[in-house]
Structure formats: C-alpha cells, structure tokens
C-alpha cells in the first residue's frame, strides 16, 4: 500500500511524527480479530504509528510481530460491574499513547472507548454487527439507547455493509456514517487444484469421493450452527456419505457436540482455516445476524461456493445473481438443507459459483482496498480535529469503496 500521509493532523506535523492510531478491541478472536490484524498490517506498512489496546491473547502476539505497540487492556467480553475499572485502565493507555485517532472495534470496546474519550479525540466506532441484535427485551432497549447517546462522542461510525448502516439508522442512531465493506487477502485465501484432505487430521480417513461441507465460525448462537445441525440429517438422507465439518470453538461447543447427528466432525480451533476452505465442496454459514461475515468472502476467494443466510451484508458480499443459489432464510433448517443438497448434487453449479465468487472477491473485497479506505478516513479526520459535536447534523450512509 502506498503511504499518503501529507494530510496528517497539525499536532502530528508539529511533532514531525507519523499520525498515531489507537485500536481498541474486545473481542480478540473471530472475525473482529482478523479485521484488526489486517488493518494493523496495512497501516504499519503505510507509515502510521499503530498501537492496539486489547486483553492478553494470541492476537496480541500476532500484532506485536506485525510491528504494533500492544498495550494490555484487561476487559471482559460483555458489559458488567468491571466496566468502571476497564474504562479507568483504558484512560491510562490513552494518556500514555496520546493518539490522534481512536478506532474502537465491536460493542464492548466501543462502550469503553467512547466513555473514556468522550469526543476529545477523533473517534471511529466499528460495530461489526450491532449489539442490540444479539439480545432481546430490556437489554436490547438499553443497548439501543446507549448507541443513540454515544453517537455524540463518535466522529464516524464505520459499517461493513449498507444493510448494517441502515439497521443502525432504523434504530435511531443519528451519526456520521461511512460504509467500508470487509476485505480479505486474496493471496492468502486462494484456490488449489488438488485439496490435500489427508493432511487435515480429522479428514485423514474420509473417503476421497465423499462430499464435504465446511462451516468456519465461532461456535455460538450468532453463527447458527444449531440450525445447521438440525438441517444436516435431511441433507444426509439425500446425499449419503456426505460429511459436515464445524471449524472453530466457542461457548456452544459442548451443547452442539451433545446434539450432533451422524456425519459431523468438530475440529476445534485451528491455526489456519485456509486448508479447510480448500478441502470443502461447499462452505456454509447459517448466521442469525452479521454486519458482513468474513467466512463467505474467504471461501469465495478460495474458489468455493457458499450457502449463507440472508442477514445484513450477505447480499452485498455475493456476486450479482447468486442469491437464488446461495441465500436462505435465517433460522430455518428446511430451506438450508434444500440449498446444501442442491449444491452438493450439482458439481457444475459448484464449479461455476466458485469461479464467479473468486473473481468477485478480487474485484470488490480485496483487503488492500478496504484498508486504504480506512486510512483515507483517518486522514480526513486528522484534518478536522472535532467534526462531531453535541447536536451536529448526522449524515446518510456513504460508501467509501465500490465494486
């Protein structure tokens, strides 16, 4: 990526230093961690001074190896009594780093960072799917009220899809919006002519002719693996010998294993998901909600066809006209089973969708374009130290990169 830092902030210019970006993230796994990792990688190359505040984790070590200054920020995944202490500790990090821009990722980091900074530093909040979609009742009402209130302390809200942006607007969040679709590395995620299933231990004894469906994602309510397991017996009746691999771990690991039907493999957490995409005949993600999931983009980059639920960001992530084959209603095992069965029984369709998917990702979801759009947003904010004040007029959704 080419560095274009001539528009850096007045403070950074006086110091003669690169603009300082502080990423704040909790969680430290799954898609959020992958997005933060790619942003840090690209921003370090582009000449930004990058610091990340996050809990101790494998993510921290990866980011250090990329050249980031990683500050330990102990924080739980959900709000609770520990929030006051977490906010206080984050304030110490902010004071020590003196960032020019704060970029908070996901609901918990967005909560703590905006309480800490309160608009005194240009603040970017990236929800990675709205918190109020994950809960119900009073908790959802409280989460929605908070997002409405916190918009006054948010210089920009970055959504990964127009649908995610529209969902925030429908909830009454009046903000300055920017839509920057998720991107992935098409060099790392690439097709292979002859998948080496035997190199993957859980598949070592699998019949080479067996059809394989792979689901990559945290084992949790959001990702909908319980619906997939409910759908699987119907697939197996029509495609005997097929296998389903759930790649990942999470809080639902035990319950999912307990109710698992025949023909399902649990891999646990894996160091590299690429061989699993390459080994698949079909990749599935039955999420209940998303912003724009990374797994389908990664699968398409590997030349694999996908079946995904029609949640926020799904239609925008797919090539045009793929909806008829690839999209199913969320939470409904019947249509999910039918779509998987049709695709498994049609090798020419799988090949065509996989080829089109790879070309689509190269054109519209290369991580270098996404990272540059974020960098351009920082440069824009560094030219105006405070563009969101109490009572400021919000903006409509605006997309930074287009297909």
NORZI-V311840 format. One record per pair of residues at least 12 apart in sequence whose C-alpha atoms are under 6 Angstrom apart, sorted by the first residue. I is the first residue (numbers start at 1). GAP is how many residues later the second one is. Records with the same first field share a line. If there is no record, write none. Layout:
# NORZI-V311840
I=GAP ; GAP
This chain:
# NORZI-V311840
3=43
7=372
8=371 ; 374
9=373 ; 374
18=30 ; 31
19=29 ; 30
20=29 ; 30 ; 79 ; 80
21=29 ; 78 ; 80 ; 81
22=29 ; 30 ; 77 ; 80
23=29 ; 79 ; 80 ; 81
24=28 ; 29 ; 80 ; 85
25=29 ; 80 ; 84
26=83
27=50
39=332
41=25
50=18
51=17 ; 18 ; 19
52=18
53=17 ; 18 ; 19 ; 20
54=18 ; 19
55=17 ; 18 ; 19
87=25 ; 29
91=25
101=21 ; 22
102=21
103=20 ; 21 ; 22
104=21
105=21
106=20 ; 21 ; 22
107=20 ; 24
110=15
118=35
119=34
122=33
123=31 ; 32
124=31 ; 32 ; 33
125=32
126=31 ; 32
128=163
129=161 ; 162
132=12
148=25
151=24
152=238
155=233
156=20 ; 21
157=20
158=20 ; 21
159=20
160=19 ; 20 ; 21 ; 22 ; 131 ; 132
161=18 ; 20 ; 152
163=149 ; 150
164=127 ; 148
174=220
175=219
176=218 ; 219
177=218 ; 220
178=219 ; 220 ; 221
179=219 ; 220 ; 221
180=220
183=182 ; 183 ; 184 ; 187
184=182 ; 183
185=182
186=115
189=112 ; 113
190=111 ; 112
191=111 ; 112
195=83 ; 84
197=82
210=31 ; 32
211=31
212=30 ; 31 ; 32 ; 68 ; 69
213=31 ; 67 ; 68 ; 69 ; 70
214=30 ; 31 ; 66 ; 69
215=31 ; 32 ; 68 ; 69 ; 70
216=31
217=31
218=30 ; 31 ; 32
219=30 ; 31 ; 33 ; 34
220=30 ; 31 ; 32
222=65 ; 66
223=64
224=62 ; 63 ; 64
227=106
231=102 ; 106
235=102 ; 106
243=20 ; 21
244=20
245=19 ; 20 ; 21
246=20
247=20 ; 21
248=20 ; 21
249=19 ; 20
277=22
282=23 ; 24
283=23
284=22 ; 23 ; 24
285=23
286=22 ; 23
288=42
289=22
290=22
291=21 ; 22
292=21
300=57 ; 58
301=57 ; 60
303=51 ; 52 ; 55
304=50
305=45 ; 48 ; 49
306=20
307=19 ; 20
308=19
309=18 ; 19 ; 20 ; 21
310=17 ; 18 ; 19
319=41
364=39
